[in-house]
């Protein structure tokens, strides 16, 4: 079978029959060997029977959520290609050929773009049209090497085997972003075609919740991009903190009517520590995600980890600790010069704060080196098939040993009649 059209469904009695008939008519018109699968997520309005009557195959998906319904429908699909779309009659299931043609041409994922194809009046709320979709799609293109202009279009086609290999896991609306992000990171052939969006045919409000689901999309994009979540903000804080601290160590800094002194130095030192910790978190996340298969391995991170071994990390951490201790010892001498009496904090803190910062960063470096070494330990992952195969090999080896022992025993024991 060439094509399966998958539609998630939760109480879509008003529109599901129309959507199914449109998809079947399109496939018949163009001679496509295909089917329509309704991934029902627990409808209570008779949507299942209406879909069957229209010619669809209904599969029940127990786990709730848009993503769970879709992944269940994709797994149940029999077609080599899958086109997914909402069962609310907002997408045109009579215009599936642009997706099919791109898939036949070798594309792994074909996204619809509603902004290029046309959005009918009233089809998309202004909040989604002018803020939500453009901003989240921009963030997706910024965080990941993707050219997709409409990250959240619900009408899209793909090779079933290619998408199943991605190991999609999100169960909610962020499933739409996860598919694009993982396909892009894995280097799949992702393309885009114009599509249209019409007002849906339901009398009830949609399942989508603007702010909740928008945040879930943004959260997913952040969590899958350690560079933008940790590294870039952390590096920016470190640079600002280091430059400001270097300027304040020598004395107060005045800019116009503003005077910056040791109080600001404490803040800039904290900025350095927080930024350094964020950069380390980016490194931890990259190494862990690559080891577990969440993200593809980053060659630059792998090269850095190979260069910065545990021993080098301990040495760098030790040197930072020595620098911090030297500063603290110098501050003690400064205190001694003042007969261990009261010191002017405007000058004593200029020595103590950088020294304490160096000590903190030394321990951060040492702990980071140890933690990355732990993350780098390779684990042997045995599947049930591997375990069964090992058990069969051990049993066969035991039988061979027993047969060899019996043969030796028979050769060593003289024949009874001959012995007489």
Helices and strands as residue ranges (DSSP letters): E 3-9, H 16-29, E 34-40, H 47-54, E 57-60, H 66-76, E 81-84, H 97-104, E 109-113, H 114-117, H 126-127, I 128-132, H 133-143, E 156-159, H 160-164, H 175-185, E 190-194, H 210-223, H 226-226, I 227-231, H 232-249, E 253-255, E 258-260, H 262-292, H 299-307, H 310-337, H 345-375, H 384-412, H 416-419
